[in-house]
Amino acid sequence: MARISRTSGKPAATKGAAKSAAKGTRAKRATPETIGIGIIGAGGIAQGVHIPGYQKLSNARVVAVSDPIEASRRGASEKFGIEDAYADFREMLKRDDIHAVSVTTPNFLHAEATIAALEAGKHVLCEKPLAMNATEGQAMVDAARRTGNKLMCGFHYRFTPEIQTLKRFAQSGAFGDMYYARTQALRRRGIPGWGMFINKEKNGGGPLIDIGVHMLDSTLHVLGFPKPIAVSGQTYQKFGKRRDVLGLMGQWDYKNFTVEDFAAALIRFEGGATLTLESSFVANTEESDKMTFQIFGDKGGATYNPLKMYTEQNKTLLDITPVHLPRNVQAHHAEIASFVESVVNDTPVFTPGEEALQVTRIIDAIYESSERGAEVRL
Ligand SMILES: NC(=O)c1ccc[n+]([C@@H]2O[C@H](COP(=O)([O-])OP(=O)(O)OC[C@H]3O[C@@H](n4cnc5c(N)ncnc54)[C@H](O)[C@@H]3O)[C@@H](O)[C@H]2O)c1
């Protein structure tokens, strides 16, 4: 198994330990100073975010990419100076100098690629959504447990200073009992004109699984992942199959639009909290691109994006919005740095597969509720 060896004699794995030994200090463990990274799927998010994110780090090196499309894998390897490019990710996974991979394929391949990588001894950062459905997601989480390798899901919003602040305040009790939340991921005219995003079989669904998943995860993170017990949802397909609708994110193939273009849901949690969710690729609404949520607590409340926080003291209403937050945080890059840190230091990942699986279970239940026209008990 090619997991990072704590005892191997490979030069990369023992350099730090050798240095410590020379200084007379006892090495805590022999981890590589620089871990090798493989990329499965060399498309938009890989080239836009993952590869540049790893290349900013001193403790990671992208050694290979894989993509069945020659132009994509060659383009990525030439643009980023990556030594090797594979058509078949299973060939790439045979390399011992790859310790971790990013799975940046379309959704329908997340489970297959992730499980193969985990079983080949690699740690995995899998893009969101974790999987097409909870059955796949459970198999991924099981594979991570079975192999002892790490599985992280690409929920980069959790790395924004705003959501990190909200999480700290929520955890400290500043909002009291958080009994209600409202989550929105709304595009006004944003059906993607590329990729597999309008194909139910390849993407698992539309805006709910593609962008709603981000805000649902972030809201649950701030709420502390309460246990969902019932879900009622409805999806709509009002625009996607029409040719007369403006395409601001490219022109999609309206004849092959098989996903929802709007979804709404009510989620009930153990203990009585509830959450409502709305997500659209296209809707007649004011905002053109709204990724937001609101938290309602009995001591305080908050809105994400823009960040605002509210409370009452001495019978006086106060806005307690922070006046200072860290600037210039690139959340995607922070996510990648966090993943690498977890691998190098053998610490838990910040956005674990188990939590991403809970998000996937809720999404499944929203689709199921809509199909059945009934509340789904979890
Ligand atoms: N977190 C975010 O902000 C964010 C943004 C965009 C996309 N994503 C997610 O990233 C994933 C990829 O999206 P994208 O926009 O990069 O799509 P894309 O279509 O641009 O890229 C996907 C790539 O995977 C490749 N691929 C297909 N089959 C493969 C295989 N068997 N082995 C290796 N590669 C294979 C394709 O050829 C393509 O180059 C999706 O799951 C999407 O939801 C996340």
PDBQT file of the ligand as one rigid body, heavy atoms in Angstrom, charges set to zero:
ROOT
HETATM    1  N1  LIG A 401     -16.125  23.735  -5.619  1.00  0.00    +0.000 N 
HETATM    2  C1  LIG A 401     -16.400  24.454  -6.671  1.00  0.00    +0.000 C 
HETATM    3  O1  LIG A 401     -16.436  25.679  -6.612  1.00  0.00    +0.000 OA
HETATM    4  C2  LIG A 401     -16.622  23.771  -7.993  1.00  0.00    +0.000 A 
HETATM    5  C3  LIG A 401     -16.715  24.529  -9.151  1.00  0.00    +0.000 A 
HETATM    6  C4  LIG A 401     -16.869  23.872 -10.375  1.00  0.00    +0.000 A 
HETATM    7  C5  LIG A 401     -16.977  22.484 -10.411  1.00  0.00    +0.000 A 
HETATM    8  N2  LIG A 401     -16.907  21.774  -9.255  1.00  0.00    +0.000 N 
HETATM    9  C6  LIG A 401     -17.036  20.308  -9.290  1.00  0.00    +0.000 C 
HETATM   10  O2  LIG A 401     -15.866  19.783  -9.920  1.00  0.00    +0.000 OA
HETATM   11  C7  LIG A 401     -16.193  18.657 -10.714  1.00  0.00    +0.000 C 
HETATM   12  C8  LIG A 401     -15.687  18.886 -12.141  1.00  0.00    +0.000 C 
HETATM   13  O3  LIG A 401     -16.287  20.051 -12.651  1.00  0.00    +0.000 OA
HETATM   14  P1  LIG A 401     -15.585  20.876 -13.843  1.00  0.00    +0.000 P 
HETATM   15  O4  LIG A 401     -16.368  22.139 -13.939  1.00  0.00    +0.000 OA
HETATM   16  O5  LIG A 401     -14.143  20.928 -13.643  1.00  0.00    +0.000 OA
HETATM   17  O6  LIG A 401     -15.962  19.931 -15.077  1.00  0.00    +0.000 OA
HETATM   18  P2  LIG A 401     -15.158  19.785 -16.437  1.00  0.00    +0.000 P 
HETATM   19  O7  LIG A 401     -16.103  19.096 -17.355  1.00  0.00    +0.000 OA
HETATM   20  O8  LIG A 401     -14.560  21.095 -16.826  1.00  0.00    +0.000 OA
HETATM   21  O9  LIG A 401     -13.930  18.815 -16.062  1.00  0.00    +0.000 OA
HETATM   22  C9  LIG A 401     -14.086  17.462 -15.753  1.00  0.00    +0.000 C 
HETATM   23  C10 LIG A 401     -12.934  16.708 -16.382  1.00  0.00    +0.000 C 
HETATM   24  O10 LIG A 401     -13.010  15.327 -15.969  1.00  0.00    +0.000 OA
HETATM   25  C11 LIG A 401     -12.573  14.571 -17.082  1.00  0.00    +0.000 C 
HETATM   26  N3  LIG A 401     -12.942  13.167 -16.986  1.00  0.00    +0.000 N 
HETATM   27  C12 LIG A 401     -14.046  12.541 -17.455  1.00  0.00    +0.000 A 
HETATM   28  N4  LIG A 401     -13.934  11.210 -17.246  1.00  0.00    +0.000 NA
HETATM   29  C13 LIG A 401     -12.751  11.014 -16.638  1.00  0.00    +0.000 A 
HETATM   30  C14 LIG A 401     -12.053   9.852 -16.187  1.00  0.00    +0.000 A 
HETATM   31  N5  LIG A 401     -12.566   8.623 -16.311  1.00  0.00    +0.000 N 
HETATM   32  N6  LIG A 401     -10.831  10.007 -15.620  1.00  0.00    +0.000 NA
HETATM   33  C15 LIG A 401     -10.280  11.214 -15.480  1.00  0.00    +0.000 A 
HETATM   34  N7  LIG A 401     -10.893  12.366 -15.905  1.00  0.00    +0.000 NA
HETATM   35  C16 LIG A 401     -12.107  12.252 -16.462  1.00  0.00    +0.000 A 
HETATM   36  C17 LIG A 401     -13.199  15.273 -18.268  1.00  0.00    +0.000 C 
HETATM   37  O11 LIG A 401     -12.571  14.872 -19.490  1.00  0.00    +0.000 OA
HETATM   38  C18 LIG A 401     -12.961  16.721 -17.920  1.00  0.00    +0.000 C 
HETATM   39  O12 LIG A 401     -11.721  17.191 -18.434  1.00  0.00    +0.000 OA
HETATM   40  C19 LIG A 401     -17.707  18.479 -10.607  1.00  0.00    +0.000 C 
HETATM   41  O13 LIG A 401     -17.978  17.502  -9.648  1.00  0.00    +0.000 OA
HETATM   42  C20 LIG A 401     -18.211  19.829 -10.112  1.00  0.00    +0.000 C 
HETATM   43  O14 LIG A 401     -19.373  19.726  -9.318  1.00  0.00    +0.000 OA
HETATM   44  C21 LIG A 401     -16.709  22.390  -8.060  1.00  0.00    +0.000 A 
ENDROOT
TORSDOF 0
